[in-house]
Amino acid sequence: MIFWIAQIIGVIALLMVIVSFQQRTQKRIMFFQLFSTALFVVHFSLLGLYTGSILNAVAFFRSLVYYNKDKKWGNTPLWPAVFTAVSVVAGIVTWDGALSLLPMLAMVLSSVSTWLSSAKLVRIFNLPGSAMWMVYNFAGQSYPGAVTEIISTVSVIVGIIRLDLRKNKDVTPNR
């Protein structure tokens, strides 16, 4: 029964991710993504995937801090180092075998990439992170988590093609 409750909570979290991208304001996007992350904390906990659960809690607080990057306290390059260190410690504390390395490394990548100002670099660094989370999700039977990563990966690839690769073609002079 707990397995199915976890899957339902995961599906609601997945839906919140999808809904977030349909919002008109950054605050509403952030609200739905924070809500989704909180639900994934519960989802992973119910599945006994404590590394995923704790790292989603770290991601929740990281999003709150990065959201305030326009404020003096939120705009220090120490934050990526702090969230990287916390992610590594969380991965060690919740160690459940080599599989725990995947979300830990994915969080390290995303803690650095989401801090960057370059959207192109954020997209590029998110690809391996999504792949790591996808493997972790499938192995842990977090099927909504896996679907979330599939959707994210497709979205990142579309963004790279549409915004990064095509942009380079548009700059090429006509002959």
Summary of the structure (lengths in Angstrom):
residues: 175
radius of gyration: 16.7
end to end distance: 65.3
largest distance: 65.3
contacts: 551
relative contact order: 0.12
helix: 80%
strand: 0%
